Amino acid sequence: MDGDAQYVLPAMRNLHHALESAGLDDRLTVDTGVLGSTFLPSNDAFSADTSSPFLVSFYTYPLHSGNNSMVSLSYALMNHPAVWIDDTFAYTYPFNSLVDPFYAALKREGAPQVPVVVAETGWPSQGVAGPSTENTQTYNQNPIRRIGKGTPARSGEIEVYIYGMFHEDQKSHESKAKFGLFSPDMQSVYPLGFSWKHST
């Protein structure tokens, strides 16, 4: 591994130049690790100068489907706020309360500068408690409306990726197959808008 390290940066530069040539550099990111060293594992830490994002994925529908007496469908869909307060911040939507633990953990580990990217979130339109095309559209639209505001722990825009582009009908469990914005025949399952308000 150490002998190959010298090739990583040139390879990343080549990838970035290729994306630039294709006009995709503003839509695709070339990234690498955020750790300061590779050995020994117990001695590692985040690099102080890293700006590489920490990617997380989460889903709020299990909060409701697994405990609908405590977590209402409306709250899990981020339709109606339910205020609760920890030691520092007030939380009204589950999206924020699922992102901020990572900011807190990164700060404790000495890497408060590392951005958090929500690499995957979504709501299935079939197969779980609260399934419907309307609920899927509502859940996926609500984070988009709020990404310009950041979270209680970190203001500013946050990068979010919705799962997924297409239904995956060959998956065995229905709830895992029906996340798509489009069906396999390229028909739109529901409309989704991509505008948001910036933080002020």
Phi, psi and chi 1 to 4 in degrees:
 res  aa     phi    psi   chi1   chi2   chi3   chi4
   1 MET       -  -45.8 -177.6   69.2  178.2      -
   2 ASP   -60.1  -37.6  -70.2  -17.2      -      -
   3 GLY   -67.0  -25.3      -      -      -      -
   4 ASP   -88.1  -10.2  -65.5  -28.4      -      -
   5 ALA   -60.1  -32.4      -      -      -      -
   6 GLN   -64.6  -18.4   60.3 -178.1  -45.6      -
   7 TYR   -93.1  -10.0  -57.7  113.0      -      -
   8 VAL   -65.1  -52.5  173.1      -      -      -
   9 LEU   -62.7  -47.6 -178.6   57.0      -      -
  10 PRO   -58.0  -38.7  -25.3   34.8      -      -
  11 ALA   -64.3  -41.3      -      -      -      -
  12 MET   -65.6  -38.8  -68.3 -179.1   66.7      -
  13 ARG   -63.9  -41.2  -76.0  175.9  175.2  159.1
  14 ASN   -62.4  -42.3  -70.8  -21.9      -      -
  15 LEU   -62.5  -43.4  -74.2  170.6      -      -
  16 HIS   -63.8  -42.6 -179.2   67.4      -      -
  17 HIS   -62.9  -37.8  -67.6  -33.7      -      -
  18 ALA   -64.7  -40.9      -      -      -      -
  19 LEU   -65.0  -40.5  -69.5  171.7      -      -
  20 GLU   -60.2  -45.3  -79.6 -175.0  -36.8      -
  21 SER   -62.1  -32.5  -61.2      -      -      -
  22 ALA   -87.6   -1.0      -      -      -      -
  23 GLY    72.5   25.3      -      -      -      -
  24 LEU  -113.0    4.6  -62.0  172.0      -      -
  25 ASP   -67.4  -20.7   56.5  -56.9      -      -
  26 ASP   -88.7   -1.0   60.9  -21.1      -      -
  27 ARG  -120.9  -19.0  -68.0  165.5   24.1  179.2
  28 LEU  -125.2  144.4  -62.6  174.1      -      -
  29 THR  -117.3  136.2  -59.7      -      -      -
  30 VAL   -98.1  125.8  179.6      -      -      -
  31 ASP  -138.1  166.4 -149.4  -17.3      -      -
  32 THR  -146.9 -170.8 -172.5      -      -      -
  33 GLY   -68.4  163.8      -      -      -      -
  34 VAL  -113.4    6.6  -61.5      -      -      -
  35 LEU   -89.2  152.9  -64.0  178.8      -      -
  36 GLY   -77.3  -28.2      -      -      -      -
  37 SER  -150.5 -178.2   64.8      -      -      -
  38 THR  -122.5   -6.3   57.4      -      -      -
  39 PHE  -156.7  137.7 -169.0   82.1      -      -
  40 LEU   -74.0  149.9  -65.6  163.5      -      -
  41 PRO   -56.7  -39.6  -27.9   36.2      -      -
  42 SER   -70.6  -13.3   60.4      -      -      -
  43 ASN   -99.2    0.8  -68.3  -24.4      -      -
  44 ASP   -79.3  162.9 -142.8  -28.6      -      -
  45 ALA  -159.5  165.7      -      -      -      -
  46 PHE   -67.2  142.0  -73.0   99.6      -      -
  47 SER   -65.8  137.2  -62.5      -      -      -
  48 ALA   -65.8  -27.4      -      -      -      -
  49 ASP  -102.9   10.2   59.5  -11.6      -      -
  50 THR   -75.1  141.5 -174.0      -      -      -
  51 SER  -119.5    8.1   60.1      -      -      -
  52 SER   -64.9  137.5  -61.0      -      -      -
  53 PRO   -76.8  156.1   29.1  -35.7      -      -
  54 PHE   -99.8  113.8 -168.9   84.4      -      -
  55 LEU   -90.5  132.0  -84.9   61.5      -      -
  56 VAL  -130.7  158.2  -57.0      -      -      -
  57 SER  -138.4  142.6   57.5      -      -      -
  58 PHE  -156.7  161.3   58.7   75.3      -      -
  59 TYR  -137.5  137.9  -63.4   83.2      -      -
  60 THR   -95.3  -13.3   66.2      -      -      -
  61 TYR   -63.6  -31.5   75.0   85.1      -      -
  62 PRO   -64.2  -28.2  -22.6   35.0      -      -
  63 LEU   -60.1  -38.5  -60.3  176.4      -      -
  64 HIS   -84.1  -48.9  169.1   69.8      -      -
  65 SER   -65.1  -29.6   62.1      -      -      -
  66 GLY   -87.6  -13.9      -      -      -      -
  67 ASN  -158.3   59.9 -166.2    7.9      -      -
  68 ASN   -70.5  -12.5   55.7   23.7      -      -
  69 SER   -76.4  -23.9   63.1      -      -      -
  70 MET  -102.8  -32.5  -64.6  -70.5  -67.4      -
  71 VAL  -117.9  109.5  179.4      -      -      -
  72 SER   -72.0  156.0   69.8      -      -      -
  73 LEU   -60.1  -41.0  176.8   61.4      -      -
  74 SER   -62.0  -40.6 -178.4      -      -      -
  75 TYR   -68.5  -44.6  177.7   70.5      -      -
  76 ALA   -62.4  -32.5      -      -      -      -
  77 LEU   -80.1   -5.0  -71.0  171.4      -      -
  78 MET    64.6   34.0  -66.2 -177.3  -77.4      -
  79 ASN   -86.4  -43.0  -99.9  -10.3      -      -
  80 HIS  -128.8  128.3  -64.3   98.1      -      -
  81 PRO   -69.9  149.2   25.8  -33.3      -      -
  82 ALA  -133.7  102.3      -      -      -      -
  83 VAL   -73.2  129.5  179.1      -      -      -
  84 TRP  -140.8  151.8   60.4  -85.5      -      -
  85 ILE  -124.3  132.0  -60.0  173.2      -      -
  86 ASP   -97.2 -158.2   72.5   -2.0      -      -
  87 ASP   -66.2  -24.5  -68.3  -21.6      -      -
  88 THR  -123.8  -41.1  -52.2      -      -      -
  89 PHE  -121.8  154.7  -58.5  111.8      -      -
  90 ALA   -99.9  133.3      -      -      -      -
  91 TYR  -117.9  135.3  -70.9   93.4      -      -
  92 THR  -117.9  -20.6   53.5      -      -      -
  93 TYR  -131.4  146.8  -65.2  100.3      -      -
  94 PRO   -65.5  -27.3   21.9  -32.9      -      -
  95 PHE   -56.6  -50.2 -176.5   89.3      -      -
  96 ASN   -63.3  -40.8  -71.3  -15.8      -      -
  97 SER   -73.1  -13.0   64.9      -      -      -
  98 LEU   -95.6  -22.0  -69.5  169.7      -      -
  99 VAL   -85.4  -44.0  172.1      -      -      -
 100 ASP   -62.9  -29.2  -85.5   -1.7      -      -
 101 PRO   -57.9  -31.6  -27.5   35.7      -      -
 102 PHE   -72.1  -38.7  -66.5   98.8      -      -
 103 TYR   -61.3  -43.0  -75.1  130.3      -      -
 104 ALA   -63.8  -42.6      -      -      -      -
 105 ALA   -66.5  -41.1      -      -      -      -
 106 LEU   -63.7  -38.4  -72.3  166.0      -      -
 107 LYS   -64.1  -42.5 -175.9  177.0 -179.6  179.5
 108 ARG   -64.2  -30.1  -77.2 -165.3  -60.7  -89.4
 109 GLU   -87.7    7.5  -66.4  -60.3  -41.0      -
 110 GLY    81.2   22.5      -      -      -      -
 111 ALA  -131.4   56.1      -      -      -      -
 112 PRO   -67.0  -16.9   27.4  -36.1      -      -
 113 GLN   -82.0  -11.6   80.0  -73.9   -6.4      -
 114 VAL   -72.9  121.2  173.4      -      -      -
 115 PRO   -74.9  149.6   26.2  -31.5      -      -
 116 VAL  -102.2  129.3  172.3      -      -      -
 117 VAL  -116.4  128.7  170.0      -      -      -
 118 VAL   -83.3   99.0  179.1      -      -      -
 119 ALA   -79.6  -14.0      -      -      -      -
 120 GLU  -163.5  123.5 -171.6  176.4  -63.7      -
 121 THR  -155.9  153.4 -169.8      -      -      -
 122 GLY   178.2 -177.6      -      -      -      -
 123 TRP  -144.4  125.5 -171.5  -74.4      -      -
 124 PRO   -72.7  146.2   26.9  -33.0      -      -
 125 SER   -90.0   -5.3   56.3      -      -      -
 126 GLN  -148.4  152.3  -63.2  179.3   31.9      -
 127 GLY    98.2   -4.0      -      -      -      -
 128 VAL  -136.7  172.7  -64.3      -      -      -
 129 ALA   -60.6  130.5      -      -      -      -
 130 GLY    80.6   24.7      -      -      -      -
 131 PRO   -81.1  135.0   31.9  -33.4      -      -
 132 SER  -175.6  156.3   72.8      -      -      -
 133 THR   -61.3  -36.8  -59.6      -      -      -
 134 GLU   -64.5  -42.4  -68.1   76.0   15.4      -
 135 ASN   -66.5  -39.7  -73.8  -16.0      -      -
 136 THR   -61.9  -45.5  -58.1      -      -      -
 137 GLN   -61.5  -43.5  178.9 -174.3   18.4      -
 138 THR   -62.1  -47.9  -63.8      -      -      -
 139 TYR   -62.2  -46.7  176.6   81.4      -      -
 140 ASN   -70.7  -27.4  -71.7  -24.5      -      -
 141 GLN   -75.8  -35.8 -168.1   67.3   69.5      -
 142 ASN   -63.7  -43.5  -81.1  -26.3      -      -
 143 PRO   -61.8  -36.4  -22.1   32.9      -      -
 144 ILE   -62.1  -38.9  -65.9  171.8      -      -
 145 ARG   -66.4  -24.4  -71.1 -177.9  178.6  137.5
 146 ARG  -109.3   -3.3  -61.8 -173.2  175.3   92.6
 147 ILE   -66.4  -22.0   58.7  176.0      -      -
 148 GLY   -75.8  -12.1      -      -      -      -
 149 LYS   -95.8  -12.7  -59.3  177.9 -179.2  179.1
 150 GLY    72.9 -156.8      -      -      -      -
 151 THR  -124.8  170.8   69.8      -      -      -
 152 PRO   -55.9  -34.2  -30.4   37.6      -      -
 153 ALA   -84.4  -22.0      -      -      -      -
 154 ARG  -147.3  111.5  180.0   85.6   57.0   99.1
 155 SER   -78.9  166.3   61.5      -      -      -
 156 GLY    98.6  171.4      -      -      -      -
 157 GLU   -66.1  148.1  -66.4  179.7    4.4      -
 158 ILE  -125.4  140.0 -178.1  169.2      -      -
 159 GLU   -85.0  128.1 -162.0  169.6  -20.2      -
 160 VAL  -134.7  137.5  178.6      -      -      -
 161 TYR  -120.1  128.0  -66.6   87.4      -      -
 162 ILE   -88.6  133.2  -59.0  -62.9      -      -
 163 TYR  -104.5  127.6 -179.5   81.2      -      -
 164 GLY  -135.0 -176.2      -      -      -      -
 165 MET   -73.8  -43.8 -177.8   65.9   75.9      -
 166 PHE  -127.7  150.8  -66.8   98.7      -      -
 167 HIS   -59.7  143.7  -78.5  -21.5      -      -
 168 GLU  -116.2   80.4  -60.3  173.9  -85.7      -
 169 ASP   -66.3  -16.0  -69.4  -14.9      -      -
 170 GLN   -85.9   -5.9  -67.0 -174.5    7.3      -
 171 LYS   -69.3  145.7  -75.3 -170.1  172.2 -179.8
 172 SER   -70.9  -38.8   57.9      -      -      -
 173 HIS   -96.9  130.3 -162.5  -74.7      -      -
 174 GLU   -57.6  -40.2 -169.1  175.8   32.1      -
 175 SER   -65.9  -25.2   66.5      -      -      -
 176 LYS   -85.8  -15.7  -64.8 -179.6  179.7  179.2
 177 ALA   -92.8  -21.5      -      -      -      -
 178 LYS  -112.3   60.4  -57.8  -62.8 -175.5 -179.8
 179 PHE  -107.2   -6.7  -84.2   86.7      -      -
 180 GLY   -74.6  150.9      -      -      -      -
 181 LEU   -76.3  -22.6  -81.2   75.1      -      -
 182 PHE  -131.7  151.0  -62.3   91.7      -      -
 183 SER   -83.6  166.7   57.4      -      -      -
 184 PRO   -59.5  -22.1  -28.2   37.2      -      -
 185 ASP   -88.7   14.9   62.1    1.9      -      -
 186 MET    75.7   10.6  -56.0  -68.2  -71.2      -
 187 GLN   -83.0  137.8  -63.9  -60.8  -52.5      -
 188 SER   -67.1  132.7  174.9      -      -      -
 189 VAL   -84.2  -38.1  177.0      -      -      -
 190 TYR  -161.0  154.6   58.6   89.9      -      -
 191 PRO   -80.9  151.9   28.4  -33.4      -      -
 192 LEU  -143.8  127.8 -161.0   61.3      -      -
 193 GLY   -94.3  150.6      -      -      -      -
 194 PHE  -125.5   51.6  -70.4   93.1      -      -
 195 SER  -124.6  150.4   62.6      -      -      -
 196 TRP  -151.6  165.0   61.9   87.9      -      -
 197 LYS   -94.9  134.8  -66.3 -178.4  178.4  179.7
 198 HIS   -76.3  155.3  -67.2  -95.9      -      -
 199 SER   -68.1  153.1   59.4      -      -      -
 200 THR  -122.3      -   55.7      -      -      -
